[in-house]
Amino acid sequence: MDTETPRDTETPMHTGMSTGPETPTVYLVHGLLGTGHGHFAAQIRAWHGRLRTVPVDLPGHGRCRRDAAEDYFDDALRYLVAVLERFGPGRLIGASYLGGPLAHRCAATRPDLVSSLVLTGFAPDVSRDAFLSLIAGFEGLAAQQPALAAEYEQLHGTRWKRTLDAVTGHVERDFERTALVRAADVAALTVPTLVLNGSLKSVERAAAEQAPGWGGRVRGRVVPGAGHLVGHDRPREFNEAVEDFWRTAHDAPAGPRTTQKGDT
């Protein structure tokens, strides 16, 4: 088995068979009220046998035994760093406006653990009000759609509302230090970075188109016909875009090269 599932509260445990040092490790960090397996199921299947995938369930989410803390972003970053320290340096993929900021902070503070970064379903310089509105939308939709609320409870248990409250409270108290990621912050990273977004969300499409102009080691790519969760909407195109990026970033083979539209 080449998928690892970190579950312990403080020190994630190794749950799969060991792989050789030549096998790259890929960490998959989900968005708010998602899970590593839920947001990256297609990638885990596609990379089985070639890559060592570690789908990370963040505190308060999925199978993570660690509940959401009041200092959510700081505590989740500590947890994510602990996962990387446990399983070793690797490639990091962060989704949406929870996984994205946390993956960015991880790469910024511990570049020794991150060999490359992919930010997907992500745009920089989101305002505090927009971020809080995004979070509020989760509970609003769940109130209107009982089936969605039941899905959240199935995935995360009854704690899902406490997780939302913890994320909201931390953003309200300290937005600029926790959730805000500026384009200049992405450009300042020392690791190769790809902003990979779909064409259907205008703000995210623009971010991917503009990313190469931010400077540093940043590239951008747009996947036509994909929405916010590119890896779910267009898994083949997402995987090929990521592997193309890795091929350049790591100067190593990553499977047959496929030409895709939307490369910038």
Backbone bond lengths (Angstrom), bond angles and torsions (degrees), N, CA, C in turn:
res aa  C-N    CA-C-N  psi(-1)  N-CA   C-N-CA  omega(-1)  CA-C   N-CA-C  phi
1 M - - - 1.457 - - 1.508 109.02 -
2 D 1.354 117.17 133.29 1.448 119.71 -176.80 1.521 112.13 -115.96
3 T 1.332 116.34 21.72 1.455 121.57 173.82 1.514 108.75 -116.53
4 E 1.326 116.19 128.38 1.455 121.64 179.36 1.525 109.31 -104.52
5 T 1.330 117.29 142.03 1.451 121.52 179.36 1.519 109.60 -122.86
6 P 1.346 118.39 101.86 1.457 120.52 178.01 1.519 110.36 -75.00
7 R 1.332 117.13 126.46 1.461 119.58 -175.43 1.521 113.53 -126.37
8 D 1.321 118.78 -29.40 1.454 119.53 -173.40 1.516 111.50 -63.62
9 T 1.336 115.63 153.66 1.454 120.71 -176.98 1.509 111.61 -66.12
10 E 1.313 118.10 -49.09 1.457 120.40 -174.10 1.518 112.44 -102.03
11 T 1.324 117.24 -44.78 1.463 120.08 -177.74 1.516 109.40 -123.96
12 P 1.329 118.03 105.09 1.459 120.47 -179.48 1.523 111.38 -56.02
13 M 1.318 115.29 139.55 1.457 120.72 -176.69 1.523 110.84 -98.22
14 H 1.323 115.23 151.15 1.469 122.61 175.36 1.521 107.27 -79.00
15 T 1.338 117.22 120.09 1.461 119.67 -175.30 1.519 113.69 -116.67
16 G 1.322 117.60 -2.31 1.455 119.56 179.92 1.507 110.88 -117.52
17 M 1.329 116.02 179.09 1.452 120.62 176.85 1.516 109.63 -70.24
18 S 1.303 117.29 146.91 1.452 120.69 179.49 1.519 110.07 -67.73
19 T 1.337 115.81 149.54 1.454 121.31 177.73 1.505 108.57 -119.99
20 G 1.321 115.81 163.18 1.449 120.26 -177.86 1.509 111.88 -71.13
21 P 1.333 116.74 160.29 1.456 120.61 -178.70 1.520 112.81 -64.86
22 E 1.336 117.05 -17.89 1.464 119.87 -179.70 1.524 112.33 -81.88
23 T 1.335 118.32 -10.09 1.459 121.97 -179.36 1.520 110.10 -84.39
24 P 1.329 119.08 116.21 1.468 120.08 -179.61 1.522 111.47 -64.79
25 T 1.318 115.70 143.70 1.460 122.48 175.05 1.520 108.79 -100.18
26 V 1.333 116.22 133.28 1.461 122.12 -179.89 1.524 108.61 -122.49
27 Y 1.321 116.31 122.50 1.461 122.45 178.53 1.522 109.41 -97.85
28 L 1.328 116.62 129.94 1.458 123.43 -175.71 1.522 108.53 -114.33
29 V 1.329 116.64 113.94 1.468 121.86 -173.98 1.530 108.79 -114.17
30 H 1.307 116.34 117.89 1.466 123.38 -170.95 1.531 112.88 -80.46
31 G 1.330 114.38 173.39 1.454 122.02 174.41 1.516 111.92 -89.60
32 L 1.325 116.03 -179.38 1.459 122.43 -176.51 1.530 111.21 -59.95
33 L 1.330 115.17 130.34 1.460 125.35 -179.40 1.525 113.52 59.75
34 G 1.318 115.33 21.44 1.451 120.35 168.68 1.517 109.45 -103.46
35 T 1.319 116.31 -170.64 1.463 122.53 173.05 1.525 108.08 -139.37
36 G 1.310 115.74 164.02 1.453 119.27 178.37 1.515 112.34 -59.93
37 H 1.335 116.65 -45.56 1.463 119.79 179.07 1.522 111.31 -70.84
38 G 1.328 117.51 -35.55 1.455 120.35 -177.77 1.513 113.29 -67.45
39 H 1.320 116.64 -44.83 1.461 120.11 -177.11 1.528 113.16 -82.66
40 F 1.324 117.60 -17.64 1.469 119.91 -174.65 1.526 112.95 -129.18
41 A 1.326 117.44 26.86 1.467 120.24 -176.99 1.524 111.68 -58.07
42 A 1.321 117.31 -42.90 1.469 120.46 -177.75 1.521 111.47 -66.38
43 Q 1.327 116.71 -35.08 1.463 119.91 179.63 1.530 110.67 -71.29
44 I 1.313 116.66 -40.28 1.462 120.04 178.83 1.529 110.31 -60.60
45 R 1.335 116.13 -42.66 1.471 119.71 178.25 1.528 111.04 -65.96
46 A 1.318 116.47 -45.39 1.468 120.14 -174.95 1.520 112.35 -66.49
47 W 1.327 116.96 -34.79 1.465 120.27 -175.16 1.521 113.09 -94.66
48 H 1.335 116.24 2.07 1.462 120.18 178.52 1.529 109.81 -58.25
49 G 1.325 115.64 130.47 1.452 120.94 178.71 1.511 114.29 89.52
50 R 1.344 117.42 -15.73 1.467 120.61 -179.57 1.518 112.62 -112.94
51 L 1.333 115.90 -32.24 1.455 121.39 -176.26 1.518 109.70 -132.33
52 R 1.290 115.89 152.98 1.465 121.68 175.32 1.527 106.89 -93.69
53 T 1.323 117.34 103.11 1.458 121.33 -176.90 1.522 110.77 -94.24
54 V 1.325 115.40 138.05 1.463 122.25 177.69 1.523 107.54 -125.08
55 P 1.340 118.34 92.89 1.460 120.79 175.88 1.526 109.60 -76.35
56 V 1.308 116.36 117.15 1.464 121.86 -173.64 1.525 109.53 -95.79
57 D 1.327 117.58 122.30 1.458 121.61 168.47 1.523 107.60 -91.75
58 L 1.318 116.74 117.52 1.460 121.88 -177.28 1.527 110.95 -73.38
59 P 1.334 118.62 162.65 1.466 121.19 179.23 1.531 112.03 -50.97
60 G 1.331 114.78 137.04 1.456 120.57 -179.15 1.511 114.17 80.51
61 H 1.321 117.67 4.69 1.458 122.25 -175.07 1.530 110.69 -126.85
62 G 1.321 115.42 142.65 1.455 121.84 169.32 1.512 113.97 51.71
63 R 1.333 115.36 -128.12 1.463 121.41 -175.24 1.523 113.31 -92.80
64 C 1.321 117.05 4.60 1.465 119.07 176.89 1.526 109.38 -66.84
65 R 1.319 116.71 128.07 1.463 120.97 -178.48 1.522 112.40 -78.72
66 R 1.295 115.71 -10.16 1.461 121.09 -177.50 1.528 108.98 -88.63
67 D 1.327 116.71 123.15 1.456 120.85 178.49 1.524 110.61 -79.57
68 A 1.314 115.57 164.40 1.460 121.02 179.12 1.523 110.23 -66.76
69 A 1.330 115.97 132.63 1.462 122.08 177.27 1.522 109.63 -98.99
70 E 1.336 116.25 163.74 1.464 120.05 -179.66 1.524 111.25 -61.58
71 D 1.324 116.51 -38.42 1.471 120.06 176.31 1.528 108.39 -90.24
72 Y 1.341 115.97 64.16 1.458 120.52 -164.25 1.522 113.14 -55.36
73 F 1.308 118.14 -51.74 1.462 119.97 -174.12 1.524 111.70 -65.73
74 D 1.320 117.30 -36.88 1.462 119.75 178.27 1.523 110.74 -68.04
75 D 1.334 115.99 -43.95 1.460 119.65 -178.83 1.528 111.07 -68.21
76 A 1.333 116.57 -40.44 1.465 119.63 178.15 1.524 111.16 -64.95
77 L 1.333 116.98 -35.75 1.467 119.47 176.66 1.522 110.51 -65.26
78 R 1.324 116.74 -41.98 1.473 119.25 177.07 1.523 110.39 -59.90
79 Y 1.323 116.31 -41.05 1.457 120.15 179.53 1.525 111.10 -64.97
80 L 1.327 116.34 -45.30 1.464 120.26 -179.72 1.522 111.06 -62.22
81 V 1.312 117.05 -43.06 1.466 120.50 177.53 1.527 110.10 -61.71
82 A 1.341 116.73 -39.68 1.467 120.01 178.63 1.523 111.44 -61.94
83 V 1.338 116.68 -37.23 1.463 120.21 177.14 1.524 110.45 -63.21
84 L 1.327 116.78 -46.37 1.464 120.28 -179.45 1.520 111.56 -66.64
85 E 1.315 116.95 -36.94 1.462 119.20 177.30 1.519 110.52 -65.82
86 R 1.320 116.93 -34.72 1.465 121.08 -178.59 1.531 111.93 -71.14
87 F 1.335 116.36 -46.64 1.459 120.62 -174.15 1.517 113.38 -95.15
88 G 1.319 117.90 -13.74 1.454 120.97 176.63 1.518 113.55 103.23
89 P 1.333 117.15 164.29 1.461 121.51 -179.15 1.528 111.83 -57.01
90 G 1.329 115.69 150.58 1.455 118.69 -179.81 1.508 112.92 -170.58
91 R 1.307 114.50 -171.18 1.460 123.50 179.65 1.529 108.39 -89.90
92 L 1.321 116.80 138.54 1.460 121.40 -172.03 1.527 109.48 -119.06
93 I 1.334 116.11 131.75 1.462 122.08 174.56 1.520 107.85 -123.43
94 G 1.339 117.19 122.24 1.456 122.00 179.98 1.513 110.95 -117.74
95 A 1.335 116.58 130.41 1.458 121.52 -176.06 1.518 111.60 -107.01
96 S 1.318 115.60 138.40 1.450 124.58 168.77 1.533 111.91 65.50
97 Y 1.338 115.58 -156.66 1.463 119.77 -168.76 1.520 113.13 -100.03
98 L 1.330 116.61 11.34 1.462 121.73 164.82 1.521 109.04 -111.04
99 G 1.313 116.95 -57.45 1.462 120.24 179.18 1.510 113.04 -63.13
100 G 1.342 117.32 -34.57 1.459 120.62 -179.36 1.522 113.31 -64.28
101 P 1.341 118.47 -57.70 1.464 119.69 178.13 1.523 113.58 -58.80
102 L 1.337 117.28 -38.71 1.461 119.23 179.84 1.524 111.18 -68.04
103 A 1.328 116.96 -41.57 1.465 119.64 177.63 1.523 110.39 -64.11
104 H 1.329 116.73 -39.63 1.467 119.98 177.55 1.519 111.11 -62.14
105 R 1.331 117.28 -46.93 1.466 120.33 -179.62 1.523 110.96 -63.20
106 C 1.327 116.40 -36.82 1.462 120.08 178.18 1.524 110.28 -63.36
107 A 1.330 116.85 -45.84 1.466 120.48 179.76 1.522 111.51 -66.55
108 A 1.338 116.76 -33.25 1.462 120.60 -178.56 1.523 111.93 -73.48
109 T 1.337 116.35 -39.07 1.461 119.83 -175.22 1.523 113.37 -91.36
110 R 1.346 116.86 -26.01 1.462 120.26 -178.72 1.528 110.74 -133.02
111 P 1.324 117.52 63.37 1.467 119.11 179.20 1.516 113.13 -63.24
112 D 1.331 116.89 -17.15 1.459 119.87 176.51 1.526 112.10 -68.27
113 L 1.342 116.73 -18.93 1.460 121.34 -178.99 1.526 113.10 -100.98
114 V 1.326 117.40 -12.03 1.467 121.72 -173.38 1.521 109.21 -119.68
115 S 1.325 117.22 116.82 1.468 120.36 -179.05 1.520 112.44 -89.56
116 S 1.331 117.50 -24.58 1.461 122.08 174.34 1.520 107.99 -161.85
117 L 1.339 115.50 161.60 1.464 120.91 -175.62 1.521 109.96 -134.83
118 V 1.335 115.78 133.93 1.463 121.98 170.29 1.522 107.60 -118.43
119 L 1.327 116.40 125.42 1.461 122.73 174.42 1.519 107.41 -108.94
120 T 1.324 117.39 123.49 1.460 120.73 -175.58 1.522 110.38 -132.81
121 G 1.341 116.21 144.53 1.455 119.70 -172.85 1.511 110.60 62.78
122 F 1.323 115.53 42.76 1.469 121.03 -167.69 1.522 110.24 -142.65
123 A 1.326 115.76 140.72 1.462 122.22 169.46 1.524 107.82 -136.82
124 P 1.320 118.13 143.32 1.460 120.75 179.59 1.528 111.10 -81.31
125 D 1.327 115.01 171.65 1.469 122.62 171.92 1.524 113.12 60.54
126 V 1.329 117.19 32.42 1.462 121.15 174.38 1.527 108.24 -71.38
127 S 1.317 117.55 135.98 1.464 120.55 -178.32 1.525 111.02 -73.85
128 R 1.319 115.08 160.42 1.464 120.67 178.60 1.524 110.55 -59.82
129 D 1.329 117.31 -45.81 1.461 120.65 -178.70 1.527 111.35 -62.66
130 A 1.323 116.15 -40.93 1.465 119.31 179.47 1.525 110.93 -66.16
131 F 1.316 116.36 -38.75 1.461 120.34 179.99 1.527 110.11 -65.09
132 L 1.330 116.87 -45.30 1.462 120.49 -179.93 1.527 111.01 -66.23
133 S 1.321 116.70 -36.11 1.461 120.16 177.06 1.524 110.97 -64.28
134 L 1.328 115.52 -38.45 1.465 120.40 177.49 1.526 110.78 -60.98
135 I 1.330 116.61 -46.15 1.464 120.42 -179.78 1.523 110.67 -64.16
136 A 1.341 116.37 -44.12 1.463 120.48 -178.74 1.521 111.42 -60.93
137 G 1.316 116.31 -29.27 1.454 119.88 -179.71 1.516 113.73 -62.34
138 F 1.330 117.19 -29.19 1.462 120.17 -179.95 1.526 110.67 -63.75
139 E 1.331 116.33 -49.68 1.461 119.26 -178.34 1.524 110.72 -69.91
140 G 1.333 116.80 -34.99 1.455 119.64 178.27 1.515 112.19 -62.54
141 L 1.322 116.77 -44.82 1.463 120.36 178.54 1.522 111.51 -65.42
142 A 1.335 115.85 -39.62 1.465 119.29 179.85 1.522 111.12 -64.26
143 A 1.338 117.07 -34.50 1.461 120.77 178.33 1.529 111.27 -67.92
144 Q 1.323 116.11 -32.00 1.462 120.78 -179.12 1.524 112.56 -85.79
145 Q 1.329 116.18 -23.18 1.462 120.51 -174.44 1.532 109.69 -126.07
146 P 1.326 117.62 93.59 1.472 120.50 -178.94 1.525 113.58 -55.20
147 A 1.322 117.34 -32.26 1.468 119.38 179.90 1.522 110.76 -65.59
148 L 1.333 117.18 -35.60 1.462 120.73 177.99 1.523 110.60 -68.96
149 A 1.336 116.71 -41.70 1.461 120.30 176.92 1.524 110.61 -61.09
150 A 1.332 116.49 -39.85 1.465 120.25 178.24 1.521 110.98 -65.54
151 E 1.338 116.77 -36.14 1.464 120.22 177.66 1.527 110.74 -65.59
152 Y 1.336 116.75 -42.96 1.461 119.92 177.75 1.526 110.62 -60.35
153 E 1.337 115.85 -41.94 1.464 118.95 -178.86 1.524 110.93 -68.52
154 Q 1.313 116.94 -35.66 1.464 119.96 177.47 1.522 110.90 -65.37
155 L 1.328 117.18 -40.79 1.461 121.43 -177.44 1.525 112.47 -75.21
156 H 1.329 116.06 -42.65 1.465 120.08 -168.03 1.522 114.13 -118.31
157 G 1.327 117.87 -6.03 1.449 120.54 -174.17 1.525 110.62 79.75
158 T 1.312 115.64 -175.76 1.464 120.12 -178.14 1.518 112.73 -67.24
159 R 1.319 117.71 -9.21 1.462 121.47 -176.86 1.525 113.45 -75.69
160 W 1.323 119.18 -4.61 1.462 119.28 -171.26 1.519 112.29 -61.72
161 K 1.346 117.58 -35.22 1.466 119.34 177.74 1.522 111.03 -68.43
162 R 1.315 117.21 -36.86 1.473 119.92 177.31 1.527 110.31 -65.63
163 T 1.320 115.81 -34.98 1.465 119.20 176.71 1.522 110.60 -63.87
164 L 1.328 117.23 -46.07 1.463 120.49 176.70 1.521 111.16 -59.12
165 D 1.333 116.82 -43.13 1.467 120.50 179.75 1.522 111.04 -62.43
166 A 1.334 116.78 -40.42 1.465 120.29 -179.34 1.523 110.90 -66.06
167 V 1.330 116.64 -43.46 1.464 120.26 178.47 1.526 110.10 -63.55
168 T 1.331 116.50 -45.51 1.465 120.82 -179.98 1.520 111.36 -60.96
169 G 1.323 116.72 -46.89 1.459 120.44 -177.98 1.513 112.77 -61.89
170 H 1.321 116.71 -40.90 1.467 119.52 -179.03 1.525 110.84 -69.18
171 V 1.321 117.10 -38.61 1.467 120.30 177.35 1.524 110.31 -64.83
172 E 1.321 117.13 -42.44 1.466 120.40 179.60 1.523 111.78 -61.90
173 R 1.326 116.55 -37.93 1.468 120.34 -176.51 1.522 112.57 -80.21
174 D 1.328 117.53 -33.33 1.471 118.67 -167.64 1.527 110.63 -151.76
175 F 1.319 116.69 54.07 1.464 121.13 -173.42 1.524 112.63 -58.71
176 E 1.325 117.44 -48.04 1.464 119.86 -172.52 1.524 112.49 -63.76
177 R 1.316 116.99 -30.45 1.464 118.96 -177.73 1.522 112.46 -90.37
178 T 1.317 117.65 -19.27 1.464 119.90 -172.54 1.523 113.38 -104.10
179 A 1.321 116.68 -58.54 1.460 120.89 -170.11 1.521 114.06 -104.96
180 L 1.320 117.71 -24.83 1.459 120.17 -176.90 1.527 110.84 -71.71
181 V 1.318 115.51 128.42 1.467 121.92 172.28 1.523 106.79 -126.34
182 R 1.302 116.67 119.48 1.465 121.44 178.47 1.528 109.76 -90.52
183 A 1.325 115.40 157.14 1.464 119.38 175.67 1.521 110.48 -57.47
184 A 1.330 116.12 -38.06 1.466 119.90 178.86 1.520 111.51 -64.65
185 D 1.335 117.01 -31.36 1.468 120.28 177.91 1.526 110.68 -67.39
186 V 1.324 116.47 -39.77 1.463 120.05 178.32 1.526 109.73 -66.35
187 A 1.325 116.20 -42.50 1.464 120.24 -179.82 1.519 112.10 -64.40
188 A 1.330 116.88 -26.91 1.464 120.82 -177.83 1.523 113.21 -77.75
189 L 1.320 117.97 -10.97 1.461 120.47 179.86 1.526 110.45 -63.11
190 T 1.312 115.18 146.43 1.467 119.85 178.61 1.520 112.21 -90.67
191 V 1.339 117.46 -9.66 1.466 120.65 -178.32 1.526 109.67 -98.13
192 P 1.343 118.21 149.97 1.468 120.46 175.66 1.524 110.17 -59.33
193 T 1.327 116.58 135.92 1.464 121.43 -173.58 1.522 110.59 -134.09
194 L 1.334 115.59 136.46 1.459 122.18 175.90 1.519 109.20 -119.65
195 V 1.330 117.08 129.09 1.462 122.65 170.08 1.524 106.49 -98.62
196 L 1.321 115.92 112.04 1.471 122.53 -171.56 1.528 109.32 -119.90
197 N 1.325 116.75 104.61 1.459 121.67 -175.65 1.518 111.58 -127.83
198 G 1.337 114.89 164.62 1.447 121.03 176.08 1.517 111.92 -86.52
199 S 1.320 115.09 168.80 1.466 120.50 -177.89 1.523 113.39 -85.88
200 L 1.341 118.24 -12.64 1.459 120.13 -170.22 1.519 114.16 -85.88
201 K 1.316 118.75 -17.82 1.465 122.51 175.83 1.523 107.68 -102.95
202 S 1.327 116.72 111.55 1.466 120.09 -169.16 1.520 112.83 -61.15
203 V 1.329 117.51 -41.28 1.467 120.17 -178.78 1.525 110.41 -65.42
204 E 1.322 116.09 -42.79 1.463 119.77 -179.48 1.526 111.22 -71.68
205 R 1.316 117.42 -37.56 1.468 119.77 175.94 1.525 110.16 -60.12
206 A 1.336 116.11 -45.66 1.467 119.98 179.86 1.519 111.28 -62.40
207 A 1.330 117.17 -38.04 1.469 120.29 179.47 1.522 110.87 -61.35
208 A 1.330 116.65 -45.32 1.467 119.63 179.83 1.523 111.33 -66.64
209 E 1.327 116.79 -37.83 1.462 120.03 179.21 1.527 111.68 -66.40
210 Q 1.328 116.13 -36.25 1.463 121.00 -175.87 1.524 113.31 -88.36
211 A 1.321 117.23 -14.11 1.465 121.08 -172.61 1.528 114.33 -53.16
212 P 1.340 120.39 -42.95 1.465 118.62 -179.79 1.523 113.11 -60.38
213 G 1.331 117.21 -24.30 1.452 120.65 179.54 1.512 114.36 -81.69
214 W 1.330 117.22 -6.39 1.464 119.55 178.97 1.520 111.90 -71.15
215 G 1.312 116.01 -24.23 1.456 120.32 -178.83 1.518 111.71 101.11
216 G 1.319 115.37 -174.63 1.454 120.51 179.68 1.516 112.19 66.21
217 R 1.319 116.09 -142.96 1.461 122.26 -175.87 1.529 111.32 -107.34
218 V 1.334 115.57 36.10 1.460 121.49 -172.75 1.524 110.88 -97.88
219 R 1.312 115.34 134.92 1.460 122.64 172.65 1.524 108.63 -122.09
220 G 1.314 116.76 163.38 1.457 121.25 177.58 1.507 111.52 -136.56
221 R 1.314 115.56 151.69 1.469 119.80 177.88 1.524 108.98 -152.46
222 V 1.319 115.39 139.03 1.460 122.61 178.38 1.526 109.06 -111.73
223 V 1.326 116.11 132.66 1.468 121.65 176.44 1.527 108.20 -102.21
224 P 1.321 118.34 111.87 1.464 121.00 -179.23 1.530 111.82 -60.27
225 G 1.334 115.23 138.22 1.451 120.73 175.26 1.509 115.34 81.65
226 A 1.321 118.13 1.02 1.464 121.40 179.93 1.521 110.14 -100.48
227 G 1.322 115.47 148.56 1.447 121.53 176.53 1.514 111.49 -98.33
228 H 1.330 115.97 -138.75 1.461 121.50 -174.08 1.524 112.26 -67.36
229 L 1.330 117.06 -46.23 1.465 121.21 -179.72 1.527 108.69 -96.58
230 V 1.307 115.73 86.44 1.463 121.31 -173.00 1.522 111.28 -62.23
231 G 1.327 116.73 -42.23 1.457 120.61 -177.99 1.511 113.21 -63.81
232 H 1.326 116.78 -23.84 1.459 121.79 176.75 1.523 110.86 -87.44
233 D 1.336 116.75 -43.03 1.464 121.04 -175.38 1.526 113.00 -72.97
234 R 1.328 115.78 -42.18 1.466 121.68 -177.77 1.529 108.89 -135.20
235 P 1.337 116.72 70.69 1.469 119.23 -172.47 1.524 114.19 -61.63
236 R 1.328 117.88 -40.79 1.467 118.95 -178.61 1.521 110.61 -63.55
237 E 1.327 116.53 -46.75 1.457 120.36 -179.49 1.525 111.43 -66.03
238 F 1.326 115.98 -37.79 1.465 120.16 177.10 1.519 110.26 -61.16
239 N 1.323 116.49 -50.09 1.464 120.27 -177.91 1.522 111.36 -60.77
240 E 1.326 116.18 -42.58 1.459 119.48 -179.49 1.525 111.25 -65.47
241 A 1.333 117.18 -38.97 1.465 120.30 178.45 1.522 110.97 -64.51
242 V 1.329 116.27 -43.13 1.462 120.13 179.20 1.524 110.38 -64.76
243 E 1.321 117.21 -43.70 1.461 120.07 -178.69 1.526 111.64 -67.84
244 D 1.321 117.45 -35.73 1.468 119.98 173.83 1.528 110.39 -60.30
245 F 1.317 115.68 -44.28 1.467 120.71 178.32 1.516 111.07 -62.40
246 W 1.321 116.94 -46.25 1.468 119.89 179.31 1.519 110.94 -61.04
247 R 1.320 115.88 -38.83 1.460 119.80 -178.27 1.530 110.28 -58.05
248 T 1.311 116.92 -39.16 1.459 121.83 178.07 1.520 111.50 -79.41
249 A 1.334 116.14 -44.95 1.465 120.47 -174.34 1.516 112.47 -65.88
250 H 1.337 116.11 -35.91 1.460 120.19 -174.98 1.521 112.67 -107.88
251 D 1.329 115.95 -2.22 1.468 120.65 176.92 1.513 110.97 52.10
252 A 1.342 114.56 44.43 1.464 119.80 -178.37 1.517 108.39 -145.57
253 P 1.333 117.61 155.07 1.461 120.14 179.29 1.517 111.63 -61.43
254 A 1.330 116.80 143.24 1.465 121.70 176.36 1.518 109.83 -137.35
255 G 1.331 116.99 34.97 1.448 121.18 -178.65 1.514 110.70 97.91
256 P 1.330 118.20 175.58 1.460 121.74 -178.72 1.521 111.13 -60.59
257 R 1.295 116.28 138.32 1.452 120.67 -179.94 1.524 109.72 -78.65
258 T 1.341 116.02 135.50 1.456 121.83 178.56 1.511 108.94 -125.68
259 T 1.319 117.22 129.94 1.457 121.04 178.71 1.516 108.96 -81.95
260 Q 1.352 116.03 129.28 1.452 121.30 -179.94 1.516 110.13 -124.55
261 K 1.328 116.44 146.91 1.447 120.57 172.98 1.522 109.48 -71.19
262 G 1.322 116.54 154.14 1.453 120.76 174.98 1.493 113.69 94.22
263 D 1.334 118.85 4.43 1.459 120.47 177.51 1.512 108.84 -72.89
264 T 1.346 116.12 133.52 1.461 119.90 179.77 1.495 110.27 -126.83
